[in-house]
């Protein structure tokens, strides 16, 4: 990936990828182990719902607060605090015995994990020029699907051989291993002892941003902030639907049991990971070939909209692997869309505001996701099918392109002064 400018920034990117992978592993452990824990501790479905809600509420709160904190204290310290908090919380699940105890552990996990994406986006803004940011974002965001694939492979092994408590302890400890490498290798580019002057000039080719923090009251009324928040609100839930409802959909529609669910899910997540990287690569390639930043980002978002649309056919029959192919295409479109949406933040806002804006619009996505969890359940109960859910899920990305066109007529840097 390195160019003649040097390659140290790609080492930093690898740390972001592994942090995001660990982030997704830790959040999925309880979902994989819930049947075993529920039986041992006597949870009801309502109890488990409260525990899951605790994470979602904390995640939304954390997104709106941690972004601004990162802008104040920086990514080196901020990321360190984040992964320390969520790793301790992940391990603390092993000590919980009551619904309240698990809810408290999930709440703390949500607070810690909420800083991952604001910190990663801010790090990309610090370490990459604008023309490379979508590609870099696609690579680190692929960690989410890497985590989604890894968790069901390793968590059952730990639980079956050592007990479910050790599954929480071992996966939680992964964050502390990552933290060692982060503290050893991460500094800001201007302070990094191993960064060449040539690569530093490459990273800073777009010029410098001011460093003082930007108040929320100056970010919230901006048309671009409203547009970005709206797109996250109407679309983030689709990814959560893919993560948490697909096993049930495949069982209901095609009779795929737990023992056979692995291969279809792995195919979907691998393809979606590749889609995120491809989406970032495509817009970066367009920019290198002379397209404007605005045209490149919006063109890829439009392509994502068309790629997601066929998923509306997934529940209408055609066989298991036809459904898997359609869902894989839509999931990859989501990840490609996400890579470019994250990049648009750093395209528009100065580096000192990137963490705050990412947190603000991420909160909008978390609210949409929390509401949609109930919304999907009600639709399933009322209609007895998944058709309506898939129609909405496949359509929102074209709507997103329209929202971006309306609220952000031209993607370009803004001067908050």
N, C-alpha and C positions, 0 to 999 in steps of 0.2 A: 504493500500500500504506500510505502514511503516514496517520495519523489526526490529530486535532486536537492530539495530543501532540507532533508533530514527526516527521521522517522520516530523521534522520541514521543511525539504527540500520540502516535498509535499505541505506544506502550501504556500511556495514561488511559486511552480508550479501552484497552483490554481490562483495566481495573474496573471501569464503569460497567463493562459487560458482566464481569463476575459478580459485582455487587448486585446488579439487577437479577442475575440468576439466583443468588442466595435469597434475595428479597422474595422472589416467587416461591422458592422451596419452602421457606419458613411460613408463609401465609397459607400454604396448601396442606400442611401436615395435619391439621385438625380435621379438615374435610375428608381426608383419606382414612383417618383413624376413628372418625366419629361413631361408626357402628360398633366398634369394639369398646370404646369408652362409654358410650351410651348404655350398653348392656351391663358393664361392670358397675357404673355409678348410678344407673337408673334414670338417665335423662329422658324427659319427654320431648316431643318435637318442638313444643313451645320453648322449653329450656334451651335447646340447641339454637332456636331462632334468636333468643335473647343474646346468646354468646356471639353469634355471627353479627348481629346488629351492633354490638359493642365495638367490634373492629371497624365497621363501616362508619359509624359516627365519629370515632376517633380519627380515622383516616381523613374524613372531610374536614374536621377541625384542624388537624395537623397540616393539611395542604395550604390552608389560608394563613397559617402562622409561621410555619417553618421556612417558607420561601423568603419572607421578609427577614427572618433571623439569619438565613444564609447570606443575604445581601449585606448584613451588618458584620457578621463574624468571619465570613469567607468559607470556601468549600473545604479547605484542609481540616479546620476544626469542626465545621458543621457536619460534614460527612462522617467524621470520626464519632461525634456524639450520637448521630443518628443510628449508625450500625451497632454501636455499643448498647444503646437503649433497646433496639429491637432484638438483638441477640440475647440479652439478659431476659427480656420478656418471653422470647421463644422458649428458652430453657426453663423458665419459671412455670410453664404449663405442667411440667412434671411434678411440681409441688402442690398443684391445685387439687382440691377434693370436692368442692361445691360448685354450683352454677355461678355463684358470685365470684369465686376464685378464678374460674376459667374466664369469666367475663372481664375481670380486672386484668388478667394476663393478655387477653385479646385487645382490650382497650389500649394498653401500653404498647403492644406490638403495633397497633394501627398508628399511634402517634409517632413511633420511631420510623416505621416504614414509609410514612407519608413524605419524608424528606428525600427519599431516594431519587425520584424523578426531577424535582426542582434542583437538587444538587448536581445530578448528572447533566442536565441541560445547561446549568450555569458553568460547569466544567468544560463542556463542549464549546460554549461561547468564549471561554477564556483561552482555550487551547487550539481552536480551529478557525481559519478564515471563513467568511460566509459561504464561499463556493464549495466548501467541504463539509459544512455542518449537517446537511441532510443525510449524507452518506454516513458520517460519524454517528448521528442519532439513530439511523437504521441499525447500525452494528450494535450499539449498546442496548437498544430496545429489543434486539433479538434475544437478550438475556431473559426476557420475560417468558418467551416460549421455551428457551432452554431449561428454565426452572420448571415450567409446566410439564415438560417431558421427563425431567430428572426426578421430580418428587415421587410420582407413582412407581418409579423403578427402584428407588432406594428406601423409601419410608416403610413399605411392607416388609422388606428384608430385616430392617432394624427391629420393627415391632414383633415379627414372628420369632426372631432368634434371641432378642434381648428384652422384649417387653415394650409396650407403647411409651412408657416414660422415657426410655433411652432414645427413642426416635426423636422426641423433642430436644433432648439434651445434645445429641450428636449433631443434628441439623442446626440447632442454635449456635453451637460452637464454631460452625463454619465462618460466621461473621468475624470472630476474633482472629482467625487465620488471615482473612482478607485485610483486617485492620493493620496487621504487621506490615504488609506490603504497601498499603496506602501511606502509612507514616514514613516508610523508608523512601518511597519514590515520588511522592507528590509534593510539589511546591508550585506556586504561581510561575508562569513562564519567565517573568522578569526577574525572579529570584532563584530560578533553578540552576544549580551548579553544572548539570550535565547537558543543558540545552545549548546547541550551537547558535552563534549569532545569525547564521544564514536561516536556520529554521525559525528563530525568533522573528526575524523580519518577515518571513513567510506568514507566520501566525498573525502578525500585526499589520498585514498589508491593507486592511480596511481602515486603519487609523485607530486612535485611542478614544475610549469613552471616558466621561467624567466618573469619579469614584464615589461621591457622596450618595447616600441612599435616597430613594424616591418615595415620598409618602403615598399610601394607598389612595388617599383622596384625589391625587393627581392621575392615578392609573385607572380607577374605576369608571370615571365618566367618558373615557376615551372610546371612540367608535370602534377602534380595532380591538380593545379589550372586551367590549360587549359582544362583538362578533365572534371572537375566539371562545369566549365563555359559552355562548349559545351553541356553537358546534360541538363542544365537549359535552354539554348537557344532553343533547339529542343523540349522541353517538357512543359515548363511553360504555353505556349499558350493554351494547351489542357484544363487546369483548367479554364482559362478565357473563353474559348469557352463554357464549361459546364455552367458557371455562366451567361453569357450574351446572348447565342444563344439558349439555351434549350427551353425557352418559345415559341420562334418563330418556332423552329423545331417541337415542339409538336402541335402547331397550324397548321402549313403547312401540316404535315404528318397525323395528327389524328383529326384535327378540335377542339383541346382543347382551349376553350376561356379563357379569363382572370379570369372569375368567377370560373372556374374549375381547374385552373392551380396549385393551392396550394398543393393539396395532392400529385400529382406526384413529384413536386419539393421537398417537405418535405421528401418523401421516399428516393429520390436520395441523399439528403444531410445528412440525418440520417445514411444511409448505408455507405456513404463515410467517415463520422466521425468515425464510428466504425471501418472501414478499416484502417484508420490512426493509431488508438490505437492498433489494432491487429498487424499491421505491425511492430510497435515499440516493442510490447510485444514479438513477435515471434523471432526477432533477439536477444533481450535481453535474452530470454529463451534459445536460442541456445548457447549463450556464457556461461550462467550459467551451461549448461549441457556439457560443455567441448569443444565446437567448437571454432575455432579461430575467432577473430574479423573479419578478412578478409572473411572467409568462411560464417559467419553468415550474414553479410551485403550483400554480393553478392548473396547468395542464396535467400534472401528475395526479392532483386531487380529482380532476374530472375523470381521468382514466380509472382511478380507484372506484369512483361512483358506478361506472359501467361494469366493472369487474364484480362488484358486490351484488348487483341487481339479480343475476341468475339464481341466487340462493333462495329466492322466493319459491323455486320449484322443488326444493329439497324435501318437503314433507308430502309431496304429491305422488310418491311412488317412483318406480324406476330402478329400485334395487339399492342395496347398502352402499356399494362403491360409487354409484352415481351421486348419492347424497353426500358421501364423504368428499368427493371431488368438488361438488358445488360449495360445500361448507369450507373446504380448504381454500378455494379461490376467494371466497368472501373474507375469511380470516386473514389471508395474505393481503387483501385489499385494505382491511382495517389497519394492519401493521404498517403498510406503505403510507397510508393516510396519516397515521400517527407520527411517523418519522418526519413527514413534511410539515405537519401542524406544529410539532415541537420546534422545528427549524424556523418556522415563520416567526415565532416569538423572538428568537435571537436575531432574525433579520430586521425586525421592526424596532425593538427596544434596546436601549444601551445596556451594556453588561451589568451595570449596577442595579438594573430593574428586572433582569431576566428571572431571577429566583422568585421575586414577589409576584410577577405576572403568571409564571408557571403555577405557583401555588393557588392564585386566585381562580384561574380558569380550571385547574384541577379540582378545586372544590365544587365548581359548577358541575363537572363530570361526576364527582362522587355523589352529589345530590340526585342527579339524574339516575345514577346506578342504583341508589337506595330505593328511589321511587319505583323504578322499573322492576325490581325484584318482586314487589307486591303486585305490580301491574301484570307481569307475566303469569303469576300464579292465578290471578283472577281470570285472565283470558283463557287459561287452560281449563279452569273450572266451568266457565260459562259456555265455551265452545266445544270442549272435549278434544281439541286438536291444536297443532302447532302452526297451522297455516297463517293465521293473522299475525302471529309473532314474527315469522320469517318474512312475510310481506313488508312489515314495518322495518325490520332489520336490514333487508335488502335495499330499501328505498332511501334511508336517511343520508346516505353518502352523496347522492346527487343533490339532495336538499342542502347538504353541507357546502357543496361547491357554490350553490346559489347564495347562501349566507355570506360566504367569503367574498364573492363578487360584489355584493351589496354593501357590506360593512367595511371592507378593505378594498376600495377601488384600485389601489396600487400598493403592492408590497414593497416598502422601502423604509429606510431608517427614519425615525422621527426624533426631533429635538425636544426633549421634555422641558427645556428652558423657555 
